[in-house]
Amino acid sequence: MPMISTKTTTPITKEQELILKEKFGKAIEILPGKTEAWLMLGFEDNCRLWFRGDNSAPLAYIEVSALGKISPASAEELTAEICNICKDVLGIDGSGVYVKYEETDKWGYNGVNF
């Protein structure tokens, strides 16, 4: 039951969104037991983000939420892949990307909780 929410200071075209969907769908498999089959994605572009008191460079803030625990090694690998994807697809350098991980033991879907 993973969710990846992406906020960027840059615009995201429909073509880029589809590429991000595909690449994040593969990247989520870095987390054991997670697949694109249950992945939800959200994109917000043209956000007003600031980093180090500056907003002149492209920035991205990405939240990865998942049911269960995320090991430090898996998070490290996924962060590297997310930064690579942001650079390749959106032109946002890894130094302008923050990735937050949120673990939960409760996740609701279709009227029930897992």
C-alpha positions as a printed NumPy array, in Angstrom:
array([[  0.   ,   0.   ,   0.   ],
       [  2.597,   2.606,  -0.936],
       [  1.991,   6.227,  -1.904],
       [  4.488,   8.581,  -3.521],
       [  3.539,  12.261,  -3.416],
       [  5.643,  14.651,  -5.471],
       [  5.775,  18.437,  -5.191],
       [  8.02 ,  20.387,  -7.557],
       [  8.776,  24.012,  -8.27 ],
       [  8.858,  23.168, -11.97 ],
       [  5.976,  22.367, -14.306],
       [  5.303,  18.688, -15.003],
       [  4.023,  17.938, -18.494],
       [  1.611,  15.075, -19.14 ],
       [  4.453,  13.244, -20.892],
       [  6.74 ,  13.696, -17.878],
       [  3.961,  12.562, -15.545],
       [  3.591,   9.325, -17.494],
       [  7.353,   8.755, -17.405],
       [  7.41 ,   9.455, -13.648],
       [  4.514,   7.027, -13.168],
       [  6.437,   4.317, -14.978],
       [  9.768,   4.965, -13.261],
       [  8.297,   5.338,  -9.753],
       [  6.299,   2.161, -10.437],
       [  9.541,   0.263, -10.961],
       [ 11.433,   2.069,  -8.194],
       [  8.873,   1.171,  -5.509],
       [  9.903,  -2.473,  -5.927],
       [ 13.106,  -1.545,  -4.083],
       [ 10.973,  -1.739,  -0.934],
       [ 10.414,  -5.434,  -0.177],
       [  6.853,  -6.532,  -0.862],
       [  5.852,  -3.304,  -2.639],
       [  4.731,  -3.201,  -6.276],
       [  3.132,  -0.819,  -8.726],
       [ -0.061,  -2.892,  -8.455],
       [ -0.855,  -1.099,  -5.145],
       [  1.049,   2.133,  -5.722],
       [ -0.787,   5.456,  -5.639],
       [  0.922,   8.557,  -7.015],
       [  0.212,  12.253,  -6.63 ],
       [  1.83 ,  15.157,  -8.479],
       [  1.754,  18.857,  -7.653],
       [  3.816,  21.098,  -9.894],
       [  4.671,  24.791,  -9.811],
       [  4.786,  24.736,  -5.983],
       [  6.421,  27.502,  -4.009],
       [  9.263,  25.684,  -2.252],
       [ 12.313,  27.25 ,  -0.654],
       [ 15.573,  25.573,   0.347],
       [ 18.366,  27.28 ,   2.284],
       [ 16.517,  30.582,   1.98 ],
       [ 16.49 ,  30.39 ,  -1.818],
       [ 13.992,  29.378,  -4.472],
       [ 15.98 ,  30.133,  -7.628],
       [ 16.912,  26.491,  -8.388],
       [ 14.445,  23.719,  -9.264],
       [ 13.333,  21.817,  -6.147],
       [ 11.316,  18.704,  -5.338],
       [  9.797,  17.402,  -2.123],
       [  8.761,  13.754,  -2.25 ],
       [  6.925,  11.752,   0.394],
       [  7.001,   7.964,   0.343],
       [  4.322,   6.437,   2.582],
       [  4.115,   2.703,   3.106],
       [  2.323,   0.117,   5.19 ],
       [  4.888,  -1.465,   7.493],
       [  8.539,  -0.817,   8.183],
       [ 11.064,   0.507,   5.671],
       [ 14.625,  -0.631,   6.299],
       [ 17.357,   2.006,   6.266],
       [ 19.117,   0.186,   3.396],
       [ 15.947,   0.106,   1.271],
       [ 15.248,   3.776,   1.99 ],
       [ 18.823,   4.676,   1.024],
       [ 18.516,   2.806,  -2.281],
       [ 15.088,   4.264,  -3.052],
       [ 16.253,   7.81 ,  -2.249],
       [ 19.124,   7.43 ,  -4.718],
       [ 16.739,   6.145,  -7.39 ],
       [ 14.191,   8.917,  -6.77 ],
       [ 16.957,  11.516,  -7.082],
       [ 18.11 ,   9.924, -10.354],
       [ 14.54 ,   9.963, -11.681],
       [ 14.071,  13.627, -10.734],
       [ 17.311,  14.523, -12.519],
       [ 16.543,  12.464, -15.645],
       [ 12.88 ,  13.393, -16.055],
       [ 12.533,  16.85 , -14.499],
       [ 16.077,  18.214, -14.592],
       [ 16.076,  18.634, -10.804],
       [ 19.475,  17.846,  -9.323],
       [ 19.596,  15.543,  -6.298],
       [ 20.888,  18.431,  -4.191],
       [ 17.45 ,  20.005,  -4.648],
       [ 15.424,  16.908,  -3.729],
       [ 14.127,  16.045,  -0.265],
       [ 12.606,  12.597,   0.298],
       [ 10.522,  11.913,   3.406],
       [  9.543,   8.402,   4.486],
       [  6.372,   7.693,   6.415],
       [  5.754,   4.232,   7.876],
       [  2.3  ,   3.231,   9.097],
       [  0.752,   0.146,  10.643],
       [ -2.749,   1.187,   9.546],
       [ -3.879,   1.71 ,   5.963],
       [ -7.473,   1.855,   4.822],
       [ -8.787,   0.779,   1.438],
       [-12.225,  -0.009,   0.077],
       [-13.976,   0.31 ,   3.44 ],
       [-11.516,  -1.792,   5.481],
       [ -8.114,  -1.438,   7.095],
       [ -5.112,  -3.625,   6.497]])
